[in-house]
Amino acid sequence: MQTAEASGVLRIFFGCAIEADCVQRMFYEARERQKNGDVCAFLSARESSAKKERRARNMLRADDADPSALREKNVRVLVVSNLTELCGEDDGTHAAAAKIAQLKEAGIDVYAALYLTQIRGVQDRIVDLCTERGGAMVDDELFDEADEIRFVERPP
């Protein structure tokens, strides 16, 4: 059980290209934490009905990521396959930042993958280089406030 003084961190696995192995690297580090005894939960915003039926006991949907419930299960790491999954369509980034702050206050580390084209402030600057504008995005502040950023890129 975590102590009241324990504070979680937001660790972003960041890559320039969607082909970078950010998600793979993030899952590798989460598996290493599991091997060392930490309980990890995996968050997914998108889930088919077939997956719901055979959902793993530590697989959550975004709206299930309640810090109190996770603490009761002794979860130490919440793995988010894509940081934009925490963001809704309206005020999503601010809601995601608030949720991450609550998780960190509860002593839960948040691991999340994010790509360059998903940062709102970068999007306008690189739109001319891309064939199309990206989908979901996060505000620059959420990226800037990460406790740790792991740059992941595939070899040339």
GUPARO-509791 format. One record per atom (N, C-alpha, C): residue in three letters; atom name; x, y, z. Coordinates in nm, 2 decimals. Last residue first. Layout:
<atoms>
   seke   lomar        u        v        w
    ALA      CA        X        Y        Z
...
</atoms>
This chain:
<atoms>
   seke   lomar        u        v        w
    PRO       N     1.76     0.48    -3.77
    PRO      CA     1.75     0.52    -3.91
    PRO       C     1.77     0.41    -4.00
    PRO       N     1.55     0.33    -3.51
    PRO      CA     1.68     0.35    -3.57
    PRO       C     1.67     0.40    -3.72
    ARG       N     1.28     0.52    -3.37
    ARG      CA     1.33     0.39    -3.43
    ARG       C     1.46     0.43    -3.50
    GLU       N     1.27     0.66    -3.05
    GLU      CA     1.27     0.68    -3.20
    GLU       C     1.32     0.55    -3.26
    VAL       N     1.17     0.82    -2.77
    VAL      CA     1.17     0.69    -2.83
    VAL       C     1.17     0.72    -2.98
    PHE       N     1.24     0.99    -2.48
    PHE      CA     1.24     1.00    -2.62
    PHE       C     1.26     0.87    -2.68
    ARG       N     1.06     1.02    -2.20
    ARG      CA     1.15     0.93    -2.26
    ARG       C     1.14     0.94    -2.41
    ILE       N     1.02     1.26    -1.96
    ILE      CA     0.99     1.23    -2.10
    ILE       C     1.10     1.14    -2.15
    GLU       N     0.87     1.33    -1.65
    GLU      CA     0.98     1.27    -1.72
    GLU       C     0.93     1.24    -1.86
    ASP       N     0.66     1.48    -1.57
    ASP      CA     0.78     1.47    -1.47
    ASP       C     0.90     1.41    -1.55
    ALA       N     0.50     1.72    -1.77
    ALA      CA     0.54     1.58    -1.75
    ALA       C     0.66     1.58    -1.66
    GLU       N     0.43     1.97    -1.85
    GLU      CA     0.42     1.94    -1.71
    GLU       C     0.46     1.80    -1.67
    ASP       N     0.44     1.98    -2.13
    ASP      CA     0.54     2.05    -2.05
    ASP       C     0.54     2.02    -1.90
    PHE       N     0.21     1.83    -2.19
    PHE      CA     0.34     1.78    -2.23
    PHE       C     0.45     1.85    -2.14
    LEU       N     0.02     2.01    -2.10
    LEU      CA     0.02     1.88    -2.05
    LEU       C     0.15     1.81    -2.07
    GLU       N     0.07     2.24    -2.25
    GLU      CA     0.10     2.24    -2.10
    GLU       C     0.10     2.10    -2.04
    ASP       N    -0.01     2.19    -2.51
    ASP      CA     0.13     2.20    -2.48
    ASP       C     0.16     2.18    -2.33
    ASP       N    -0.29     1.97    -2.52
    ASP      CA    -0.23     2.10    -2.51
    ASP       C    -0.09     2.09    -2.47
    VAL       N    -0.33     1.70    -2.76
    VAL      CA    -0.32     1.75    -2.62
    VAL       C    -0.26     1.88    -2.62
    MET       N    -0.56     1.56    -3.01
    MET      CA    -0.44     1.63    -2.96
    MET       C    -0.44     1.67    -2.82
    ALA       N    -0.68     1.35    -3.26
    ALA      CA    -0.68     1.40    -3.13
    ALA       C    -0.55     1.46    -3.09
    GLY       N    -0.53     1.37    -3.57
    GLY      CA    -0.66     1.36    -3.50
    GLY       C    -0.66     1.43    -3.37
    GLY       N    -0.34     1.59    -3.80
    GLY      CA    -0.36     1.48    -3.71
    GLY       C    -0.50     1.48    -3.64
    ARG       N    -0.38     1.69    -4.14
    ARG      CA    -0.38     1.73    -4.00
    ARG       C    -0.41     1.60    -3.91
    GLU       N    -0.17     1.53    -4.39
    GLU      CA    -0.30     1.57    -4.33
    GLU       C    -0.28     1.61    -4.19
    THR       N     0.09     1.52    -4.46
    THR      CA     0.00     1.51    -4.56
    THR       C    -0.14     1.54    -4.52
    CYS       N     0.31     1.77    -4.32
    CYS      CA     0.23     1.65    -4.31
    CYS       C     0.13     1.64    -4.42
    LEU       N     0.42     2.02    -4.34
    LEU      CA     0.51     1.90    -4.37
    LEU       C     0.43     1.77    -4.37
    ASP       N     0.22     2.19    -4.27
    ASP      CA     0.27     2.20    -4.40
    ASP       C     0.36     2.08    -4.44
    VAL       N     0.20     2.14    -3.99
    VAL      CA     0.09     2.10    -4.08
    VAL       C     0.14     2.10    -4.23
    ILE       N     0.38     2.22    -3.81
    ILE      CA     0.42     2.11    -3.90
    ILE       C     0.32     2.07    -4.00
    ARG       N     0.26     2.43    -3.67
    ARG      CA     0.39     2.45    -3.72
    ARG       C     0.43     2.34    -3.82
    ASP       N     0.02     2.32    -3.57
    ASP      CA     0.02     2.43    -3.67
    ASP       C     0.15     2.45    -3.74
    GLN       N     0.13     2.12    -3.39
    GLN      CA     0.05     2.09    -3.50
    GLN       C     0.04     2.20    -3.61
    VAL       N     0.24     2.23    -3.17
    VAL      CA     0.33     2.18    -3.27
    VAL       C     0.25     2.16    -3.40
    GLY       N     0.03     2.28    -3.00
    GLY      CA     0.12     2.39    -3.04
    GLY       C     0.21     2.35    -3.15
    ARG       N    -0.08     2.01    -2.96
    ARG      CA    -0.15     2.12    -3.03
    ARG       C    -0.06     2.23    -3.08
    ILE       N     0.07     1.71    -3.03
    ILE      CA     0.08     1.83    -2.94
    ILE       C     0.02     1.95    -3.02
    GLN       N     0.07     1.51    -3.21
    GLN      CA    -0.05     1.51    -3.12
    GLN       C    -0.04     1.63    -3.02
    THR       N     0.30     1.50    -3.35
    THR      CA     0.19     1.55    -3.42
    THR       C     0.07     1.56    -3.33
    LEU       N     0.47     1.36    -3.16
    LEU      CA     0.49     1.50    -3.19
    LEU       C     0.37     1.56    -3.25
    TYR       N     0.29     1.13    -2.95
    TYR      CA     0.37     1.16    -3.07
    TYR       C     0.37     1.31    -3.10
    LEU       N     0.30     0.94    -2.66
    LEU      CA     0.26     1.06    -2.72
    LEU       C     0.35     1.08    -2.84
    ALA       N     0.20     0.72    -2.40
    ALA      CA     0.27     0.74    -2.52
    ALA       C     0.21     0.86    -2.59
    ALA       N     0.25     0.71    -2.04
    ALA      CA     0.16     0.74    -2.16
    ALA       C     0.25     0.76    -2.28
    TYR       N     0.21     0.62    -1.71
    TYR      CA     0.29     0.60    -1.83
    TYR       C     0.20     0.63    -1.95
    VAL       N     0.18     0.75    -1.40
    VAL      CA     0.11     0.74    -1.52
    VAL       C     0.22     0.73    -1.63
    ASP       N     0.19     0.62    -1.07
    ASP      CA     0.26     0.67    -1.18
    ASP       C     0.18     0.65    -1.31
    ILE       N     0.01     0.72    -0.78
    ILE      CA     0.01     0.63    -0.90
    ILE       C     0.09     0.70    -1.01
    GLY       N    -0.04     0.87    -0.56
    GLY      CA     0.08     0.79    -0.56
    GLY       C     0.09     0.70    -0.68
    ALA       N    -0.24     1.05    -0.57
    ALA      CA    -0.27     0.92    -0.51
    ALA       C    -0.15     0.82    -0.51
    GLU       N    -0.13     1.24    -0.72
    GLU      CA    -0.15     1.27    -0.58
    GLU       C    -0.18     1.14    -0.50
    LYS       N    -0.15     1.12    -0.97
    LYS      CA    -0.02     1.14    -0.91
    LYS       C    -0.03     1.17    -0.76
    LEU       N    -0.43     1.13    -1.01
    LEU      CA    -0.36     1.00    -1.00
    LEU       C    -0.22     1.01    -0.94
    GLN       N    -0.47     1.40    -1.01
    GLN      CA    -0.53     1.32    -0.91
    GLN       C    -0.46     1.19    -0.89
    ALA       N    -0.33     1.47    -1.24
    ALA      CA    -0.29     1.53    -1.11
    ALA       C    -0.35     1.45    -1.00
    ILE       N    -0.48     1.33    -1.43
    ILE      CA    -0.34     1.29    -1.41
    ILE       C    -0.29     1.35    -1.28
    LYS       N    -0.72     1.48    -1.42
    LYS      CA    -0.72     1.33    -1.38
    LYS       C    -0.57     1.29    -1.35
    ALA       N    -0.62     1.73    -1.51
    ALA      CA    -0.68     1.71    -1.37
    ALA       C    -0.68     1.57    -1.33
    ALA       N    -0.55     1.66    -1.77
    ALA      CA    -0.45     1.71    -1.67
    ALA       C    -0.50     1.70    -1.53
    ALA       N    -0.80     1.58    -1.87
    ALA      CA    -0.69     1.49    -1.86
    ALA       C    -0.59     1.53    -1.76
    ALA       N    -0.93     1.83    -1.86
    ALA      CA    -0.98     1.72    -1.78
    ALA       C    -0.88     1.61    -1.76
    HIS       N    -0.78     1.97    -2.04
    HIS      CA    -0.78     2.01    -1.90
    HIS       C    -0.84     1.90    -1.81
    THR       N    -0.83     1.81    -2.27
    THR      CA    -0.69     1.82    -2.22
    THR       C    -0.69     1.87    -2.07
    GLY       N    -1.12     1.83    -2.31
    GLY      CA    -1.05     1.71    -2.28
    GLY       C    -0.91     1.72    -2.22
    ASP       N    -1.35     1.98    -2.34
    ASP      CA    -1.24     2.04    -2.26
    ASP       C    -1.15     1.92    -2.21
    ASP       N    -1.44     1.79    -2.59
    ASP      CA    -1.46     1.93    -2.55
    ASP       C    -1.34     1.99    -2.47
    GLU       N    -1.36     1.53    -2.62
    GLU      CA    -1.36     1.62    -2.74
    GLU       C    -1.38     1.77    -2.70
    GLY       N    -1.11     1.42    -2.38
    GLY      CA    -1.24     1.41    -2.45
    GLY       C    -1.24     1.51    -2.56
    CYS       N    -0.82     1.25    -2.32
    CYS      CA    -0.88     1.37    -2.35
    CYS       C    -1.01     1.35    -2.43
    LEU       N    -0.71     1.00    -2.29
    LEU      CA    -0.76     1.06    -2.17
    LEU       C    -0.84     1.19    -2.20
    GLU       N    -0.61     0.96    -2.54
    GLU      CA    -0.73     0.88    -2.49
    GLU       C    -0.79     0.93    -2.37
    THR       N    -0.37     1.09    -2.57
    THR      CA    -0.50     1.16    -2.62
    THR       C    -0.62     1.08    -2.58
    LEU       N    -0.18     0.91    -2.48
    LEU      CA    -0.22     1.02    -2.39
    LEU       C    -0.35     1.09    -2.44
    ASN       N    -0.23     0.57    -2.53
    ASN      CA    -0.21     0.70    -2.60
    ASN       C    -0.26     0.81    -2.51
    SER       N    -0.22     0.38    -2.34
    SER      CA    -0.16     0.35    -2.47
    SER       C    -0.14     0.47    -2.55
    VAL       N    -0.13     0.42    -2.02
    VAL      CA    -0.22     0.47    -2.11
    VAL       C    -0.16     0.46    -2.25
    VAL       N    -0.10     0.25    -1.72
    VAL      CA    -0.04     0.26    -1.85
    VAL       C    -0.15     0.30    -1.95
    LEU       N    -0.03     0.32    -1.39
    LEU      CA    -0.14     0.32    -1.49
    LEU       C    -0.08     0.35    -1.63
    VAL       N     0.11     0.17    -1.12
    VAL      CA     0.13     0.22    -1.25
    VAL       C     0.01     0.21    -1.34
    ARG       N     0.01     0.07    -0.88
    ARG      CA     0.12     0.16    -0.87
    ARG       C     0.15     0.23    -1.01
    VAL       N    -0.27    -0.05    -0.72
    VAL      CA    -0.21    -0.02    -0.85
    VAL       C    -0.10     0.09    -0.83
    ASN       N    -0.41    -0.15    -0.50
    ASN      CA    -0.27    -0.14    -0.49
    ASN       C    -0.20    -0.11    -0.63
    LYS       N    -0.68    -0.13    -0.51
    LYS      CA    -0.63    -0.25    -0.58
    LYS       C    -0.47    -0.25    -0.58
    GLU       N    -0.71     0.12    -0.39
    GLU      CA    -0.76     0.00    -0.32
    GLU       C    -0.71    -0.13    -0.38
    ARG       N    -0.61     0.28    -0.60
    ARG      CA    -0.53     0.26    -0.47
    ARG       C    -0.58     0.14    -0.39
    LEU       N    -0.82     0.26    -0.78
    LEU      CA    -0.69     0.21    -0.82
    LEU       C    -0.60     0.18    -0.69
    ALA       N    -1.02     0.39    -0.64
    ALA      CA    -1.04     0.25    -0.67
    ALA       C    -0.91     0.19    -0.71
    SER       N    -0.91     0.65    -0.63
    SER      CA    -0.94     0.58    -0.50
    SER       C    -0.95     0.43    -0.53
    PRO       N    -0.88     0.72    -0.90
    PRO      CA    -0.76     0.71    -0.82
    PRO       C    -0.79     0.63    -0.69
    ASP       N    -1.04     0.57    -1.17
    ASP      CA    -1.07     0.64    -1.04
    ASP       C    -0.95     0.62    -0.95
    ALA       N    -1.08     0.49    -1.45
    ALA      CA    -0.95     0.52    -1.39
    ALA       C    -0.97     0.61    -1.27
    ASP       N    -1.31     0.45    -1.60
    ASP      CA    -1.29     0.37    -1.48
    ASP       C    -1.16     0.40    -1.40
    ASP       N    -1.30     0.61    -1.82
    ASP      CA    -1.39     0.65    -1.72
    ASP       C    -1.38     0.57    -1.59
    ALA       N    -1.12     0.46    -1.98
    ALA      CA    -1.08     0.59    -1.93
    ALA       C    -1.17     0.63    -1.82
    ARG       N    -1.13     0.11    -1.88
    ARG      CA    -1.16     0.22    -1.97
    ARG       C    -1.13     0.35    -1.90
    LEU       N    -0.87    -0.13    -1.80
    LEU      CA    -0.97    -0.03    -1.77
    LEU       C    -1.01     0.05    -1.89
    MET       N    -0.74    -0.43    -1.71
    MET      CA    -0.77    -0.35    -1.83
    MET       C    -0.88    -0.26    -1.79
    ASN       N    -0.70    -0.63    -1.52
    ASN      CA    -0.63    -0.50    -1.50
    ASN       C    -0.65    -0.40    -1.62
    ARG       N    -0.83    -0.85    -1.62
    ARG      CA    -0.87    -0.79    -1.49
    ARG       C    -0.81    -0.66    -1.46
    ALA       N    -0.91    -0.82    -1.96
    ALA      CA    -0.82    -0.86    -1.86
    ALA       C    -0.86    -0.79    -1.73
    ARG       N    -1.21    -0.91    -2.13
    ARG      CA    -1.12    -0.80    -2.08
    ARG       C    -1.04    -0.85    -1.96
    ARG       N    -1.38    -1.05    -2.28
    ARG      CA    -1.26    -1.12    -2.24
    ARG       C    -1.16    -1.02    -2.18
    GLU       N    -1.59    -0.87    -2.33
    GLU      CA    -1.62    -1.00    -2.28
    GLU       C    -1.50    -1.07    -2.22
    LYS       N    -1.46    -0.65    -2.45
    LYS      CA    -1.52    -0.63    -2.32
    LYS       C    -1.55    -0.77    -2.25
    LYS       N    -1.39    -0.75    -2.70
    LYS      CA    -1.28    -0.73    -2.60
    LYS       C    -1.34    -0.72    -2.46
    ALA       N    -1.63    -0.75    -2.82
    ALA      CA    -1.57    -0.88    -2.80
    ALA       C    -1.46    -0.86    -2.70
    SER       N    -1.68    -0.47    -2.83
    SER      CA    -1.77    -0.56    -2.74
    SER       C    -1.70    -0.69    -2.72
    SER       N    -1.37    -0.29    -2.82
    SER      CA    -1.48    -0.35    -2.89
    SER       C    -1.56    -0.44    -2.80
    GLU       N    -1.27     0.02    -2.71
    GLU      CA    -1.28    -0.12    -2.67
    GLU       C    -1.40    -0.18    -2.75
    ARG       N    -1.08     0.30    -2.63
    ARG      CA    -1.15     0.23    -2.73
    ARG       C    -1.15     0.08    -2.70
    ALA       N    -0.93     0.37    -2.41
    ALA      CA    -1.05     0.44    -2.43
    ALA       C    -1.14     0.37    -2.54
    SER       N    -0.76     0.19    -2.17
    SER      CA    -0.79     0.20    -2.31
    SER       C    -0.93     0.27    -2.33
    LEU       N    -0.50     0.13    -1.94
    LEU      CA    -0.62     0.20    -1.98
    LEU       C    -0.64     0.21    -2.13
    PHE       N    -0.40    -0.11    -1.71
    PHE      CA    -0.39    -0.06    -1.85
    PHE       C    -0.52     0.00    -1.89
    ALA       N    -0.21    -0.13    -1.42
    ALA      CA    -0.34    -0.13    -1.48
    ALA       C    -0.32    -0.07    -1.62
    CYS       N     0.02    -0.31    -1.22
    CYS      CA     0.00    -0.22    -1.33
    CYS       C    -0.14    -0.24    -1.38
    VAL       N     0.20    -0.34    -0.92
    VAL      CA     0.07    -0.37    -0.99
    VAL       C     0.05    -0.26    -1.09
    ASP       N     0.53    -0.44    -0.88
    ASP      CA     0.43    -0.34    -0.89
    ASP       C     0.31    -0.38    -0.96
    GLY       N     0.73    -0.65    -0.89
    GLY      CA     0.62    -0.65    -0.79
    GLY       C     0.52    -0.54    -0.79
    ASN       N     0.90    -0.66    -1.09
    ASN      CA     0.96    -0.61    -0.96
    ASN       C     0.85    -0.60    -0.86
    LYS       N     0.74    -0.72    -1.30
    LYS      CA     0.83    -0.82    -1.26
    LYS       C     0.89    -0.79    -1.12
    GLN       N     0.62    -0.47    -1.33
    GLN      CA     0.54    -0.58    -1.28
    GLN       C     0.63    -0.69    -1.23
    ARG       N     0.83    -0.33    -1.44
    ARG      CA     0.78    -0.29    -1.31
    ARG       C     0.70    -0.40    -1.25
    GLU       N     0.85    -0.46    -1.68
    GLU      CA     0.96    -0.46    -1.59
    GLU       C     0.92    -0.43    -1.45
    ARG       N     0.61    -0.38    -1.80
    ARG      CA     0.63    -0.53    -1.76
    ARG       C     0.75    -0.54    -1.67
    ALA       N     0.66    -0.11    -1.83
    ALA      CA     0.56    -0.15    -1.74
    ALA       C     0.57    -0.30    -1.70
    GLU       N     0.86    -0.13    -2.03
    GLU      CA     0.90    -0.07    -1.89
    GLU       C     0.79    -0.11    -1.79
    TYR       N     0.71    -0.24    -2.24
    TYR      CA     0.83    -0.31    -2.19
    TYR       C     0.86    -0.26    -2.04
    PHE       N     0.52    -0.04    -2.28
    PHE      CA     0.48    -0.17    -2.23
    PHE       C     0.59    -0.25    -2.17
    MET       N     0.70     0.16    -2.38
    MET      CA     0.62     0.19    -2.26
    MET       C     0.58     0.06    -2.20
    ARG       N     0.79     0.04    -2.61
    ARG      CA     0.89     0.07    -2.51
    ARG       C     0.81     0.09    -2.37
    GLN       N     0.54     0.03    -2.75
    GLN      CA     0.62    -0.10    -2.72
    GLN       C     0.72    -0.07    -2.61
    VAL       N     0.49     0.30    -2.78
    VAL      CA     0.39     0.21    -2.70
    VAL       C     0.47     0.08    -2.66
    CYS       N     0.71     0.39    -2.93
    CYS      CA     0.68     0.44    -2.80
    CYS       C     0.59     0.35    -2.72
    ASP       N     0.86     0.33    -3.17
    ASP      CA     0.80     0.22    -3.09
    ASP       C     0.77     0.27    -2.95
    ALA       N     0.75     0.53    -3.45
    ALA      CA     0.84     0.51    -3.34
    ALA       C     0.78     0.40    -3.24
    GLU       N     0.56     0.58    -3.63
    GLU      CA     0.62     0.45    -3.65
    GLU       C     0.72     0.42    -3.53
    ILE       N     0.49     0.84    -3.59
    ILE      CA     0.40     0.74    -3.54
    ILE       C     0.46     0.60    -3.54
    ALA       N     0.78     1.03    -3.49
    ALA      CA     0.70     0.96    -3.60
    ALA       C     0.61     0.86    -3.53
    CYS       N     0.88     1.12    -3.25
    CYS      CA     0.85     1.22    -3.36
    CYS       C     0.75     1.15    -3.46
    GLY       N     0.77     1.02    -2.92
    GLY      CA     0.84     1.00    -3.05
    GLY       C     0.79     1.10    -3.15
    PHE       N     0.78     0.95    -2.58
    PHE      CA     0.76     1.05    -2.68
    PHE       C     0.84     1.02    -2.81
    PHE       N     0.63     0.87    -2.30
    PHE      CA     0.71     0.80    -2.40
    PHE       C     0.68     0.87    -2.53
    ILE       N     0.61     1.04    -2.00
    ILE      CA     0.57     1.03    -2.14
    ILE       C     0.67     0.97    -2.22
    ARG       N     0.51     0.99    -1.68
    ARG      CA     0.63     0.96    -1.77
    ARG       C     0.57     0.95    -1.91
    LEU       N     0.43     1.15    -1.40
    LEU      CA     0.38     1.13    -1.54
    LEU       C     0.50     1.11    -1.62
    VAL       N     0.43     1.00    -1.08
    VAL      CA     0.49     1.08    -1.18
    VAL       C     0.42     1.05    -1.31
    GLY       N     0.30     1.02    -0.74
    GLY      CA     0.33     0.95    -0.86
    GLY       C     0.39     1.05    -0.96
    SER       N     0.42     1.02    -0.41
    SER      CA     0.36     1.10    -0.52
    SER       C     0.40     1.03    -0.65
    ALA       N     0.37     0.94    -0.07
    ALA      CA     0.41     0.89    -0.20
    ALA       C     0.34     0.98    -0.31
    GLU       N     0.27     1.01     0.17
    GLU      CA     0.37     1.09     0.11
    GLU       C     0.41     1.06    -0.03
    ALA       N     0.10     0.80     0.23
    ALA      CA     0.04     0.93     0.20
    ALA       C     0.14     1.02     0.14
    THR       N     0.21     0.50     0.07
    THR      CA     0.20     0.59     0.18
    THR       C     0.14     0.72     0.14
    GLN       N     0.05     0.22    -0.08
    GLN      CA     0.13     0.34    -0.09
    GLN       C     0.11     0.43     0.04
    MET       N     0.08    -0.12     0.00
    MET      CA     0.00     0.00     0.00
    MET       C     0.09     0.12     0.00
</atoms>
